[in-house]
Amino acid sequence: MPFSSLTDPVDLARAQAALEKAWADLRSSLAAGSDEQERNDLAYIVASLVPLALDEDDLARRSIDRFREKA
């Protein structure tokens, strides 16, 4: 569970919103059939970046950048 380490409800909500934004941006560029694993990988990235981000938009942007670096 990628967000299990987040105990603050605000951080959890921000992570969820950032995940949805980042996924909407990345989804169309991914190979068919890899959606579930790729989304899970992205969720872990989002969770790891929560402490560094200013807001959910910043969190989504940072997460997208990190996700693309790993590819």
N, C-alpha and C positions, 0 to 999 in steps of 0.2 A: 504494500500500500504506500504509494509515493508520498501522500500527504499526512501519514500517520504521525510524523514528527512535529507537525504544526499543531500547537495547542491553543494559540490565540485565535479566536473566531474571526478577527479582522484579517489576520494573515491567511487563514484558510480561505476566506471569501476572495481575497485578492489573488491567491494562487489559482483558485477555480476560474475566476474571470480571465486571468492571464493565460491559462491553459486553453480556454475556449478561443481567445483571440489568436494565440500563436498557432493553434491547430487549424483554424480557418485559413490562415495564411499559408501554412505548409502543406496541407492535405493534398491539394491538386498537383503538387510537384513530386509526390511519392509514388513508388511502384505499386501497382495494383496487388492486393492481397497482403500487404505489409501493414495495413492500417492499425491493427490492434497493438502490435509490438512497437511500432513507431510512436503511437500516441502514449503508450506506457513509458517509453524512453523519454519522451518530451515531458511527461508529468514529473519524472524524477529530476530532470533538469530544472524545471520550474521550482520544485520544492527546494532544491539546493541553492537557488538564487534569491529566494524570498528575502533573506536578511540584507541583501545588497541593493535591492531595487527601491526606487523612490515611490512608485505607484504601480498600478497594474499595467499601464501602457509600457512603462520602462521595463517591468518584469517580463512582459510578452516579448519585447524587442530583444532583451538580453538572452532570453530563452531561445528565440529563433536563431540568433547569432551562434550561440553555443551548439545548438542542434546541427546547424549547417557545418560547423567546424568538425564535428565528429564524423560527418559523411565522407 
